[in-house]
Amino acid sequence: MANTLVVIGGSSGGLEAMLAILHQLPATYRVPTILVLHQKANRISGVPQMLRSHTHLSVIEPDDKQLIEAGCLYVAPPNYHLLVEKEKILSLSSDAPVNYCRPAIDVTLEAAADVYGKDLVVCILSGANHDGAQGCVCVKQKGGRVLVQCADEASVSVMPDAAAKAVAVDGLMTLQEMAAQLASLSVAEIDK
C-alpha cells in the first residue's frame, strides 16, 4: 500500500493545467494521485476518459470504499465529495457543497491531511474561487507539502493566489516545475 499521496485541485483552467502536467510525468511516476476538479453536478463526467489518453496511470472515477493504490489517478466524481479514510481508502460523500462546490478541494485535502500527514503533496492549479486554501492550511499543519501554480501562468489566478496567501507554500511553480517535483517523488517514498 502506498504511503505517499498526491492531491491536485483545480477549477477554471485546471483541466488544461492537469493535462500539461501529465504529459511531463515519466513512466516511472507511480505515486497514487487524486484529481479534484470542479465539475457541474448531475452529469456524467467525461474527464476520466479524456485523461486516459494522456497518461500511463490507470485513471479511475472511484467507487465508495476503494483502496488507494500506486499507479492510479483517481478523479473525484461530479456531485460527490471525495474523502480519504484512515485505512487509505476513498469514500464518497453527498454532504452539502463547500465553497459552492461538490466535489470540494478543501474537503479532500482536510481528509487526506489527517491520514497522510507529512507524506501528502498537494498541487493547486488554476481556478476561479478560494476552494483549496483552507485545505492547504490543514495540509501544512500536518506537515504536508503545498505546491501552487504561479499566477502568471494560471488561466484564472484566484485559486492559486488564495492558497499562496493562506499558507507558506513550498513552491510557486510553473507546470513544468511542478511536474518535475512530482516526478522526483522516489519509489522509496511510495513504498516505505
LINPECOR-V409438 format. One record per run of one state. SS is the DSSP state (H for helix, E for strand, L for the rest). FROM is the first residue (numbers start at 1). TO is the last residue. If there is no record, write none. Layout:
ss->SS from->FROM to->TO
ss->SS from->FROM to->TO
//
This chain:
ss->L from->1 to->4
ss->E from->5 to->10
ss->L from->11 to->13
ss->H from->14 to->24
ss->L from->25 to->31
ss->E from->32 to->37
ss->L from->38 to->46
ss->H from->47 to->52
ss->L from->53 to->57
ss->E from->58 to->60
ss->L from->61 to->65
ss->E from->66 to->67
ss->L from->68 to->71
ss->E from->72 to->75
ss->L from->76 to->80
ss->E from->81 to->85
ss->L from->86 to->88
ss->E from->89 to->93
ss->L from->94 to->97
ss->E from->98 to->98
ss->L from->99 to->100
ss->E from->101 to->101
ss->L from->102 to->104
ss->H from->105 to->119
ss->E from->120 to->124
ss->L from->125 to->132
ss->H from->133 to->141
ss->L from->142 to->144
ss->E from->145 to->149
ss->L from->150 to->157
ss->H from->158 to->166
ss->L from->167 to->170
ss->E from->171 to->173
ss->L from->174 to->174
ss->H from->175 to->183
ss->L from->184 to->186
ss->H from->187 to->191
ss->L from->192 to->192
//
